[in-house]
Amino acid sequence: MVREIQLGRKKVETIELQKGLKLVSPFPAAYLDEQKALLISDTHLGIESKLPSRGVYVPKSVLRDTLDSVLIPARELDCKKVFILGDLKHECGRPRESDWWSVRRFVDELRAIGAEPVLIRGNHDRCVRPILRSLKVETHASHLFINGFLLTHGHRKIKVGDSKKIKAAIIGHEHPAISLQNEFGGRNERFKAFLFVPGRSKGRDPPVLVLPSVNPLAYGTDINALKVSDFLSPYLNGRKACMMHAKPYALEVGELLLPFPEISELRNALGTTSCPN
């Protein structure tokens, strides 16, 4: 039995990155126009129950905030499908009872607003198939092509015959964030971020859109401070020329989505004169 979902009405806007592909403001999601589909990544369901077992305090609102970050834009944009680009759950090994419960709740609440989940498995999803099979959720082992867009988790690079046919690769895995020193010169403030990396000339590599993690507890990579060679995803690691022109969009979930200067300009402003190797 699915409980009635009470979601507050929040203003949802879209920002076009290229034809057919938009960012969803102010939520950690992208949107494919033709498919009326939401794209998200890295929900890491179950982490809210795993961390307390290790003595780490986790606010009770974490799971609700995670679900609402998907449900609100999916409902407001009348999405028919929600593509999850990997790491649906947090636990890499055998699912625990809490994993079953949180995944089922997520699927049930999506279906209650008329959206069907589709999972493209990530590195945390090795043992998620029994759960999704019981819920009859469509899954894909590594990637999916939709109208020229390559959807994949991003922990390994997908071999394609002709990269010129790919409009953009859309990935997760990296959990991009921006770290900025506050105006009083104290501790750094961190914001989740989208990262849009331009493609190389002559179609050698397509543009890449990196989605932020949906889970409030997962921030991850400080993209304005990390060396290019230290990025986790092979779609980013070593692409120095492209990464210098990568454009971040800082996100405060439910509040704002703010475009930032390219990485090279941002690092110069923070006192870094070049994009390190």
Secondary structure, 3 states (H helix, E strand, C coil): CCCCCCCCCCCCEEEEEECCEEEEECCCEEEECCCCEEEECCCCECHHHHHHHCCCCCCCCHHHHHHHHHHHHHHHCCCCEEEECCCCECCCCCCCHHHHHHHHHHHHHHHHCCCEEEEECCCCCCCCHHHHHHHCCEEECCEEEECCEEEECCCCCCCCCCHHHCCEEEECCCCEEEEEECCCCCCEEEEEEEEEECCCHHHCCCCEEECCCCCCCCCCEECCCCCHHHCCCCCCCCCHHHHCCCEEEEEECCCEEEECCCHHHHHHHCCCCCCCC
